[in-house]
C-alpha cells in the first residue's frame, strides 16, 4: 500500500490523483468515527466531506507528512465538536427524552425473572445497539471521543494523545471515567457493561 507521505508528495508535485487516493483511503474510517461521534448518518457524511475539503485546501501547510493521520483526525474531531456545540441543547434534550421513553417501554421486561437472569436476551439486538449509542452520546465529549477512538477505531493511547494534543495519562483517565459512566447508565436497563463494545 502506498504511504500517505508518498501520496501527499504526488499531490504537492501537481498530481491531483495523489489527493484522490488519500480521500478514498481515509473517507470510510473518518465516516465511521464521525457517525459514532454524532449518531447521525447524514451529518457524519457532511462532516467527512467538510474534513476532506479542509484537508485539500490546507495540505500544503502540513509540515510533516508523516503526521497526516493525526492531522486529518484532528480536523474531523474539531468539525464534530463544532457541530455538537451548535446543536448541543436540542440534541441532548431529544436524546434524554428517547432514553426515558425507551426505559419506560422496556420496564416490564427489566423486572421480570427471566430478564434479571439474562436481560440481554429480552432486548432485541437493534434496541440494545440503540441504547448503547444513546448511552455513549450522554458522555462528555472528551470522554466520548476517547472511547470511540480506542474501542471502536482501534487507536493506541499514544496515538489518541497525539490526536488530541494531551498527555497519555489524561487519555487513559478519560477512558476510565467514560466507561464507568456508561456502565452506570446501562445498569438502569439491567444491561451488563460487558456488551458495550459488541453492539456499536
C-alpha positions, 0 to 999 in steps of 0.5 A, spaced: 500 500 500 502 506 498 504 511 504 500 517 505 507 521 505 508 518 498 501 520 496 501 527 499 508 528 495 504 526 488 499 531 490 504 537 492 508 535 485 501 537 481 498 530 481 491 531 483 490 523 483 495 523 489 489 527 493 484 522 490 487 516 493 488 519 500 480 521 500 478 514 498 483 511 503 481 515 509 473 517 507 470 510 510 474 510 517 473 518 518 465 516 516 465 511 521 468 515 527 464 521 525 457 517 525 459 514 532 461 521 534 454 524 532 449 518 531 447 521 525 448 518 518 447 524 514 451 529 518 457 524 519 457 524 511 457 532 511 462 532 516 467 527 512 466 531 506 467 538 510 474 534 513 476 532 506 475 539 503 479 542 509 484 537 508 485 539 500 485 546 501 490 546 507 495 540 505 500 544 503 501 547 510 502 540 513 509 540 515 510 533 516 507 528 512 508 523 516 503 526 521 497 526 516 493 521 520 493 525 526 492 531 522 486 529 518 483 526 525 484 532 528 480 536 523 474 531 523 474 531 531 474 539 531 468 539 525 464 534 530 465 538 536 463 544 532 457 541 530 455 538 537 456 545 540 451 548 535 446 543 536 448 541 543 441 543 547 436 540 542 440 534 541 441 532 548 434 534 550 431 529 544 436 524 546 434 524 554 427 524 552 428 517 547 432 514 553 426 515 558 421 513 553 425 507 551 426 505 559 419 506 560 417 501 554 422 496 556 420 496 564 416 490 564 421 486 561 427 489 566 423 486 572 421 480 570 425 473 572 427 471 566 430 478 564 434 479 571 437 472 569 439 474 562 436 481 560 440 481 554 436 476 551 429 480 552 432 486 548 432 485 541 439 486 538 437 493 534 434 496 541 440 494 545 445 497 539 440 503 540 441 504 547 448 503 547 449 509 542 444 513 546 448 511 552 455 513 549 452 520 546 450 522 554 458 522 555 462 528 555 465 529 549 472 528 551 470 522 554 466 520 548 471 521 543 476 517 547 472 511 547 470 511 540 477 512 538 480 506 542 474 501 542 471 502 536 477 505 531 482 501 534 487 507 536 493 506 541 493 511 547 499 514 544 496 515 538 489 518 541 494 523 545 497 525 539 490 526 536 488 530 541 494 534 543 494 531 551 498 527 555 497 519 555 495 519 562 489 524 561 487 519 555 487 513 559 483 517 565 478 519 560 477 512 558 476 510 565 471 515 567 467 514 560 466 507 561 464 507 568 459 512 566 456 508 561 456 502 565 452 506 570 447 508 565 446 501 562 445 498 569 438 502 569 436 497 563 439 491 567 444 491 561 451 488 563 457 493 561 460 487 558 456 488 551 458 495 550 463 494 545 459 488 541 453 492 539 456 499 536 
